[in-house]
Amino acid sequence: MKRQIIITADGSTTIQIEDWDEQYHSVHGAIQEAYHVFINAGLQPYLELNQPSNPISILEIGFGTGLNAFITALETIPLQQQIYYQGVEAYPVNQKEISALNYESQLKDKFVSGVFETLHSGPWEIPFQISSEFKMEKKQKFFSEIDSISEFDLIYFDAFGARVQPELWDEAMFERMFKALKSNGVLVTYSAKGSVRRAMIAAGFQVEKLPGPPGKREMLRALKG
């Protein structure tokens, strides 16, 4: 499928799949969306509520451009919070596309040299250290192959939308996510579709609607009690 780099409303880049009219991040602002959904509604509330003294583990469904991992690493370093981060991606972004992304320049006020490059140059299937606080592991496989049990504290669910890949947003997928989370684990996603919310509830989650990022009225946060 034909892909191209586009500029989103906040000046940050994303990848567009033209045949699907679908993007890796919101056209209303890639960085804004990533911070709103995964940091402001996910990581920060989790840390504030739990105040963990041990490392926490994060699973990202859709490693893609590496933006969510990048901003998590940048936010984690000053907090001195130990994180193990696993990004799952069936079709990794190629080096030419990575080189065209502008996240380092857009986040220059938070910039830590080498983090974004190391995220992408590091090996697949083997954990590697980004900083003293942040350990990364990239796994190339389909989301339906995830079989983790009570392994993660937090899930960033950032798959392509249900309009183009509905099989990634059904009850069976969220049952898989429920099993992967530890007790009191949290899943956050940009989606607020009624069918997605019902699938989460059917899988066992307690689900709340939150204000969405720019361009979206609502988003979802789900708790494994």
N, C-alpha and C positions, 0 to 999 in steps of 0.2 A: 504494500500500500504506500502511496506517495505521502511523504512527510516533509514538513518545512518548519523552520524556526520563525516564530512570530513574536511581536512585542505586545505585551498585555498593558492594561490601563495604568498600572503603577510604574511602568517603565521596565519591568523585568520580563525576561523571555520565557517562552514555553515551546513545546513541540506540538504542532497540529497535524492530525491525520486527516487528510483532505477527504478521502472516500467516506469516512464516518462523520465528518464535520464535528470532530471531537478533539479535545486538547488534553495534554497531560495535567495542566493546571487551568484555573479560571482565567478567561479573557479579561475579567474585571480586575485582575491583579494577581499574578502568580505568588509573589512573596507575601502580599497581604493575606491571601487565602490560607497559605501554609501556616503563617503565624496565628491567624485567627482560630483555625480549626484544630491544629495539632499542638501548638504551644499554649495559646491562651485558654483553650477549652479542654486541653488534654494534659500535657506535661506539667504545667504550673499548678493547676488545681490538684493533680495527683500528689505532687511533692508537698504542697501546703497541707493537705489533709492527712497524709501518712507520715510525713517527716521521716523518711527512711534513713536508717544509719548504714544499711547494707546496699550494695549495688542493685539497681533496678534493671529490668529487662524489657525492651520494647521490640515489638514485631511490626514491621511495615508491610502492608499488602499493596505492592506496587512501588518498588524502589525507583524505577523510572529515571528521571533526571538527577536524582540524588538530592533534590532541594530540601525535602523534609529531614533527611539525615543531616545535611549540612547545617541547617538552622538549629537542629537539636544539639549538635556538637558545639556550635558557637554559644548557645545558651548554657550548656552544661559546664563548660570550662570555668567561667567565673563563679559558678555555684559550688564547684568542687564536689559535684555529685557523680558518683561512679555509675556508668551506664553501659550495658551490653545491648547492642542494637543489631537486630537481624532484619535485613531487607530482602524480600522475595520478589523475583522478577523472572518471568519466562523468556522475555525477549529484551535483553539489555540494549541500552542506547549505545550507538556507535561513537567512536572517538571524534569524528568530524562534528557530530551534533553536540557532544560535550564541550568541545572547544568554542562553539558558537554561543553558548549560554553565558549570560552576563551577571550571574548571581554574586560573584566576588566583588565586582565593581559596584553593584547596587547595595551591597551590604558592607561597604568599606568602613562604616563607623563601627562595625562589629568584627571586622576582618581579623582573622588569625591565619598567617601565611601557611600555605601547604595543605590546609584541611580539605578543601574541595578536590584538589588534585589527588590527594591520597585516597579519598573515598572511592574515586574511579580507577586509580592505578593499582590499588590493592587487589590481591587475589580473590577469586571466587571460591566458595566452599571451605575456606580456611579463615578462622578469626584472625584479625590483625588490629593493632593498636593505632588509633588516630591521635590520641593525646593520653596523658596519664589518667584522664577521667573517662575516656570514650573508647570502647572496643567495638569493632564493626565486624559483621559477617554477612556476606552477600551470597544468597542461594539462588541458583538458576533452576527454577521448577515452576510448575503450575500451582496455583493456589489450592486446587483440589487435592494436591499431593501432601499438603501440610497435615501432619499427624501428631503434633506436639500435644502433650497432656500437662496442664497446670505449670506451664513454663514461663509465661509472660505476665508482667504487671500491667502493661499498657499496649494497646493495638492501635496503630494508625491505619485506618481502612481507607485506602486511597486508590481503589480500583477504578477503571474506566466506568462510566455511568451505566445505569441499568437500561437506558434506552438502547445502547449498542451491545452490552454484554449482560443480559438479565440473569444468566446462570451464576454470575458472581455475587448476586444480591438475594439469593433465595434462602429458604429456611435451612437447607442442608449446609450451605456455606457458613451461616451464622452458628449452627450447631458445632461446626469445626472450630470456629473462633472462640466459642464459649468453652470448649474443652481445652483450648490452648492457653486460656487465661488462668491465672491463679485466683483463689478466692479473693473477693473485693477488687478484682482487676477491672479495668475500664477500656472500652472501645470508643473511639471518636471517629466520625466521618462527616464529610461535607453534605451528604445526602439527607434529605428529609422526606423522601417519598413515603406515602402511606403504606405501600406494599413492603418497603424495606423495614419500616417500623414494625409492621405486623410480623414479618419474618424473624426479626430480632426477639420480639416478645415470645413467639412460638418456640424459639430456641432456648428460652429460659432467662433472657436478659430483662432487667428493669430499665426502661428507656425514658429519656427526657428530651424534649425539644429545647433548643437554645437558639438565640439570635444567630443568623447565618453571616457569612462573610459578605463583602461587597458583591452585589448582584444576586444574592440569595436571601430570602426572608428568614429561613430557619435551617438548622443542622441538627444532627442527632448525637447524643452521648448515651452509651449503654453500660450498665454496671452488672457484673456477675456477683451476686450476693453470697 
